[in-house]
């Protein structure tokens, strides 16, 4: 069964930079702030948790901590490395400088791209194989772009949930203590958010009230796709998204972002 999130061919094929922006957004602050500002009313419980909010974890306090952290991060610049893999082979790597302007808007300046755009065109175009081969290559590229566009639309739908839908999902959420490398956190799991069997999971550190990890697990055209964001703390105390990975096993596609070299 085809996914309802597939986009019309009339739209321009999605570019890698646009998809990277969406991946950032899917695991960024806005989603989780909205999630915790819904204003749900569930009685708190002690250790063991269950479906209720654990004692000492106030959603408004968490939202305030997230906003303060996001504002503090705007004083930093950093670099973002994007790697696109297809069937285990790295197809593209870009390095982009990320800075916030005086109005708090994120500005991006690409520093490098490997392979360079002109080199990629020469290797796929050229005269080898003639026009037929060029048409086959162009068709495959078009299909790949359309697939990535469809996945991007699907992920986007989770970042733009209507408040009432998010509220309904959160009311059914399960809260539990984080385990393993997530020990010391609260795990919040929401299921059947947009599709039967999908889930949105976040881990919130109980001490600093900021997140450690966020995962969206869903399906595109009946096949699993996941977006995972891992967070880390800077020496100055701010928590940032250190890495984000989108994985679509059906086509062996992996997009990985690494945010590095933070500085004021």
Secondary structure as GFF3:
##gff-version 3
##sequence-region A 1 264
A	DSSP	alpha_helix	16	26	.	.	.	ID=ss1
A	DSSP	alpha_helix	29	36	.	.	.	ID=ss2
A	DSSP	alpha_helix	59	73	.	.	.	ID=ss3
A	DSSP	beta_strand	77	86	.	.	.	ID=ss4
A	DSSP	beta_strand	89	100	.	.	.	ID=ss5
A	DSSP	beta_strand	106	114	.	.	.	ID=ss6
A	DSSP	alpha_helix	117	124	.	.	.	ID=ss7
A	DSSP	alpha_helix	130	159	.	.	.	ID=ss8
A	DSSP	alpha_helix	163	171	.	.	.	ID=ss9
A	DSSP	beta_strand	174	177	.	.	.	ID=ss10
A	DSSP	three_ten_helix	180	182	.	.	.	ID=ss11
A	DSSP	beta_strand	185	191	.	.	.	ID=ss12
A	DSSP	beta_strand	199	205	.	.	.	ID=ss13
A	DSSP	beta_strand	211	220	.	.	.	ID=ss14
A	DSSP	beta_strand	223	233	.	.	.	ID=ss15
A	DSSP	beta_strand	239	248	.	.	.	ID=ss16
A	DSSP	three_ten_helix	249	251	.	.	.	ID=ss17
A	DSSP	beta_strand	253	263	.	.	.	ID=ss18
###
